[in-house]
Amino acid sequence: MPELEIHHESGHAIDPVGQRVGVLAALLAVLLAVVTIASHRTHTAAIIHKSNSNDAWSHYQSARLKYHNLELGENLITVLGTKGDAVDKMLSSYADQKKKYDQQGKQIQEEAQQAEELAEADEHRALRYDVGEGLLEIGLVLSSLYFISKKMMFPVMGVIAGLAGAVIAATGLML
């Protein structure tokens, strides 16, 4: 019966540099995940703010259309030359409604502009996250090339790209 030999020593020597590069790659992957989530959430916020802006502009157009209809009614009364108490009451009502729609329109316009500004700010922030995400991905890939080539230039370039990506993504927090 042949003896079964169990070898305790590994066939591959332990690579301390490879271990460090593996930890580096893991850190880059964690940073990449965080920046990716931030990017996706910021893109979603931009879409929501843009949608709110579009809704507000539609509401503004509706208020302006009502205001224009009141002006048209006043013009028709003037052109037709109609007189009387009922006409005076109607013109007075038109004036009150025009005042209401004018104020309402200004308020809605401000809301729409604020929502547009929020959407634009979100888009700028998302761009920072996207660039940071791309650089972190490049850093991760470059660092991983060490395991194929055993050349230290790849993890060094990976660290540089990863740091640049992290810094650019961090600037998105400041906007």
C-alpha positions as a Markdown table, in Angstrom:
| # | Residue | x | y | z |
|---|---|---|---|---|
| 1 | Met | 0.0 | 0.0 | 0.0 |
| 2 | Pro | 1.5 | 3.3 | -1.0 |
| 3 | Glu | 2.1 | 5.8 | 1.6 |
| 4 | Leu | 0.2 | 9.1 | 1.4 |
| 5 | Glu | 2.5 | 12.0 | 1.7 |
| 6 | Ile | 1.2 | 15.2 | 3.0 |
| 7 | His | 3.3 | 18.2 | 2.3 |
| 8 | His | 3.0 | 21.1 | 4.7 |
| 9 | Glu | 5.3 | 23.5 | 3.0 |
| 10 | Ser | 3.6 | 25.4 | 0.2 |
| 11 | Gly | 4.8 | 25.1 | -3.3 |
| 12 | His | 4.6 | 28.9 | -3.6 |
| 13 | Ala | 6.7 | 31.2 | -1.6 |
| 14 | Ile | 4.8 | 33.8 | 0.4 |
| 15 | Asp | 5.0 | 37.1 | -1.4 |
| 16 | Pro | 4.9 | 40.0 | 1.2 |
| 17 | Val | 4.7 | 42.6 | -1.5 |
| 18 | Gly | 1.9 | 40.7 | -3.1 |
| 19 | Gln | 0.1 | 40.7 | 0.3 |
| 20 | Arg | 0.5 | 44.5 | 0.6 |
| 21 | Val | -0.7 | 45.0 | -3.0 |
| 22 | Gly | -3.7 | 42.8 | -2.2 |
| 23 | Val | -4.6 | 44.9 | 0.7 |
| 24 | Leu | -4.1 | 48.0 | -1.4 |
| 25 | Ala | -6.5 | 46.6 | -4.1 |
| 26 | Ala | -9.0 | 45.8 | -1.4 |
| 27 | Leu | -8.9 | 49.4 | -0.1 |
| 28 | Leu | -9.2 | 50.8 | -3.6 |
| 29 | Ala | -12.2 | 48.5 | -4.1 |
| 30 | Val | -13.9 | 49.7 | -0.9 |
| 31 | Leu | -13.3 | 53.4 | -1.9 |
| 32 | Leu | -14.6 | 52.6 | -5.4 |
| 33 | Ala | -17.8 | 51.1 | -4.0 |
| 34 | Val | -18.4 | 54.2 | -1.7 |
| 35 | Val | -17.8 | 56.6 | -4.6 |
| 36 | Thr | -20.0 | 54.6 | -7.0 |
| 37 | Ile | -22.9 | 54.7 | -4.5 |
| 38 | Ala | -22.4 | 58.4 | -4.0 |
| 39 | Ser | -22.4 | 58.9 | -7.7 |
| 40 | His | -25.6 | 57.0 | -8.3 |
| 41 | Arg | -27.4 | 58.7 | -5.5 |
| 42 | Thr | -26.3 | 62.1 | -6.7 |
| 43 | His | -27.4 | 61.3 | -10.3 |
| 44 | Thr | -30.8 | 60.3 | -8.9 |
| 45 | Ala | -31.1 | 63.5 | -6.9 |
| 46 | Ala | -30.3 | 65.5 | -10.0 |
| 47 | Ile | -33.1 | 63.7 | -11.9 |
| 48 | Ile | -35.6 | 64.3 | -9.1 |
| 49 | His | -34.7 | 68.0 | -8.9 |
| 50 | Lys | -34.9 | 68.4 | -12.7 |
| 51 | Ser | -38.3 | 66.7 | -12.6 |
| 52 | Asn | -39.5 | 69.1 | -9.9 |
| 53 | Ser | -38.2 | 72.0 | -11.9 |
| 54 | Asn | -40.1 | 70.8 | -15.0 |
| 55 | Asp | -43.3 | 70.4 | -12.9 |
| 56 | Ala | -42.9 | 73.9 | -11.5 |
| 57 | Trp | -42.3 | 75.4 | -15.0 |
| 58 | Ser | -45.5 | 73.6 | -16.2 |
| 59 | His | -47.4 | 75.1 | -13.2 |
| 60 | Tyr | -46.0 | 78.5 | -14.0 |
| 61 | Gln | -47.1 | 78.2 | -17.6 |
| 62 | Ser | -50.6 | 77.3 | -16.4 |
| 63 | Ala | -50.7 | 80.4 | -14.1 |
| 64 | Arg | -49.5 | 82.6 | -17.0 |
| 65 | Leu | -52.2 | 81.1 | -19.3 |
| 66 | Lys | -54.9 | 82.0 | -16.8 |
| 67 | Tyr | -53.5 | 85.5 | -16.4 |
| 68 | His | -53.4 | 85.9 | -20.2 |
| 69 | Asn | -57.1 | 84.7 | -20.4 |
| 70 | Leu | -58.1 | 87.4 | -18.0 |
| 71 | Glu | -56.3 | 90.0 | -20.1 |
| 72 | Leu | -58.1 | 88.7 | -23.1 |
| 73 | Gly | -61.4 | 89.0 | -21.3 |
| 74 | Glu | -60.6 | 92.6 | -20.4 |
| 75 | Asn | -59.6 | 93.4 | -23.9 |
| 76 | Leu | -62.8 | 91.9 | -25.3 |
| 77 | Ile | -64.9 | 93.9 | -22.9 |
| 78 | Thr | -63.0 | 97.1 | -23.9 |
| 79 | Val | -63.3 | 96.4 | -27.7 |
| 80 | Leu | -67.0 | 95.5 | -27.4 |
| 81 | Gly | -67.6 | 98.7 | -25.5 |
| 82 | Thr | -69.9 | 97.0 | -23.0 |
| 83 | Lys | -70.9 | 99.2 | -20.0 |
| 84 | Gly | -72.8 | 98.6 | -16.8 |
| 85 | Asp | -72.5 | 97.3 | -13.2 |
| 86 | Ala | -72.1 | 93.7 | -14.2 |
| 87 | Val | -69.2 | 94.7 | -16.5 |
| 88 | Asp | -67.6 | 96.8 | -13.7 |
| 89 | Lys | -67.9 | 93.8 | -11.3 |
| 90 | Met | -66.4 | 91.5 | -13.9 |
| 91 | Leu | -63.5 | 93.9 | -14.6 |
| 92 | Ser | -62.9 | 94.2 | -10.8 |
| 93 | Ser | -62.9 | 90.4 | -10.4 |
| 94 | Tyr | -60.5 | 90.1 | -13.4 |
| 95 | Ala | -58.1 | 92.6 | -11.7 |
| 96 | Asp | -58.2 | 90.7 | -8.4 |
| 97 | Gln | -57.6 | 87.4 | -10.2 |
| 98 | Lys | -54.8 | 88.9 | -12.3 |
| 99 | Lys | -53.1 | 90.1 | -9.1 |
| 100 | Lys | -53.4 | 86.6 | -7.6 |
| 101 | Tyr | -52.0 | 84.9 | -10.7 |
| 102 | Asp | -49.2 | 87.4 | -11.0 |
| 103 | Gln | -48.1 | 86.8 | -7.4 |
| 104 | Gln | -48.5 | 83.1 | -7.8 |
| 105 | Gly | -46.5 | 83.1 | -11.0 |
| 106 | Lys | -43.6 | 84.9 | -9.4 |
| 107 | Gln | -43.6 | 82.4 | -6.5 |
| 108 | Ile | -43.8 | 79.4 | -8.8 |
| 109 | Gln | -41.0 | 80.9 | -11.0 |
| 110 | Glu | -38.7 | 81.2 | -8.0 |
| 111 | Glu | -39.4 | 77.6 | -7.0 |
| 112 | Ala | -38.6 | 76.4 | -10.6 |
| 113 | Gln | -35.4 | 78.3 | -10.6 |
| 114 | Gln | -34.3 | 76.9 | -7.2 |
| 115 | Ala | -35.0 | 73.4 | -8.4 |
| 116 | Glu | -33.0 | 74.0 | -11.6 |
| 117 | Glu | -30.1 | 75.3 | -9.5 |
| 118 | Leu | -30.3 | 72.2 | -7.2 |
| 119 | Ala | -30.3 | 69.9 | -10.3 |
| 120 | Glu | -27.3 | 71.8 | -11.8 |
| 121 | Ala | -25.4 | 71.5 | -8.5 |
| 122 | Asp | -26.2 | 67.8 | -8.3 |
| 123 | Glu | -24.9 | 67.3 | -11.9 |
| 124 | His | -21.6 | 69.1 | -11.1 |
| 125 | Arg | -21.2 | 67.0 | -8.0 |
| 126 | Ala | -22.1 | 63.8 | -9.9 |
| 127 | Leu | -19.4 | 64.6 | -12.5 |
| 128 | Arg | -16.8 | 64.8 | -9.7 |
| 129 | Tyr | -17.9 | 61.4 | -8.4 |
| 130 | Asp | -17.9 | 59.9 | -11.9 |
| 131 | Val | -14.3 | 61.1 | -12.6 |
| 132 | Gly | -13.2 | 59.9 | -9.1 |
| 133 | Glu | -14.9 | 56.6 | -9.8 |
| 134 | Gly | -13.1 | 56.2 | -13.1 |
| 135 | Leu | -9.7 | 56.9 | -11.6 |
| 136 | Leu | -10.3 | 54.5 | -8.7 |
| 137 | Glu | -11.2 | 51.8 | -11.2 |
| 138 | Ile | -8.0 | 52.5 | -13.1 |
| 139 | Gly | -6.1 | 52.4 | -9.9 |
| 140 | Leu | -7.6 | 49.1 | -9.0 |
| 141 | Val | -6.8 | 47.5 | -12.3 |
| 142 | Leu | -3.3 | 48.9 | -12.4 |
| 143 | Ser | -2.6 | 47.6 | -8.9 |
| 144 | Ser | -4.0 | 44.2 | -9.9 |
| 145 | Leu | -1.5 | 44.0 | -12.8 |
| 146 | Tyr | 1.2 | 43.4 | -10.2 |
| 147 | Phe | 0.0 | 39.8 | -9.8 |
| 148 | Ile | 0.5 | 39.1 | -13.4 |
| 149 | Ser | 3.8 | 41.0 | -14.0 |
| 150 | Lys | 5.4 | 41.2 | -10.5 |
| 151 | Lys | 6.5 | 44.7 | -11.4 |
| 152 | Met | 6.1 | 47.4 | -8.7 |
| 153 | Met | 5.4 | 50.1 | -11.2 |
| 154 | Phe | 1.8 | 48.9 | -11.5 |
| 155 | Pro | 0.9 | 49.3 | -7.8 |
| 156 | Val | 2.6 | 52.7 | -7.7 |
| 157 | Met | 0.6 | 53.9 | -10.7 |
| 158 | Gly | -2.5 | 52.4 | -9.1 |
| 159 | Val | -1.9 | 54.3 | -5.9 |
| 160 | Ile | -1.4 | 57.5 | -7.8 |
| 161 | Ala | -4.6 | 57.0 | -9.8 |
| 162 | Gly | -6.5 | 55.9 | -6.7 |
| 163 | Leu | -5.4 | 58.9 | -4.7 |
| 164 | Ala | -6.3 | 61.3 | -7.5 |
| 165 | Gly | -9.7 | 59.6 | -7.8 |
| 166 | Ala | -10.3 | 59.8 | -4.1 |
| 167 | Val | -9.4 | 63.5 | -4.0 |
| 168 | Ile | -11.5 | 64.4 | -6.9 |
| 169 | Ala | -14.5 | 62.4 | -5.5 |
| 170 | Ala | -14.0 | 64.2 | -2.2 |
| 171 | Thr | -14.3 | 67.5 | -3.9 |
| 172 | Gly | -17.8 | 66.5 | -4.8 |
| 173 | Leu | -18.7 | 66.6 | -1.1 |
| 174 | Met | -17.7 | 70.2 | -1.0 |
| 175 | Leu | -20.0 | 71.4 | -3.8 |
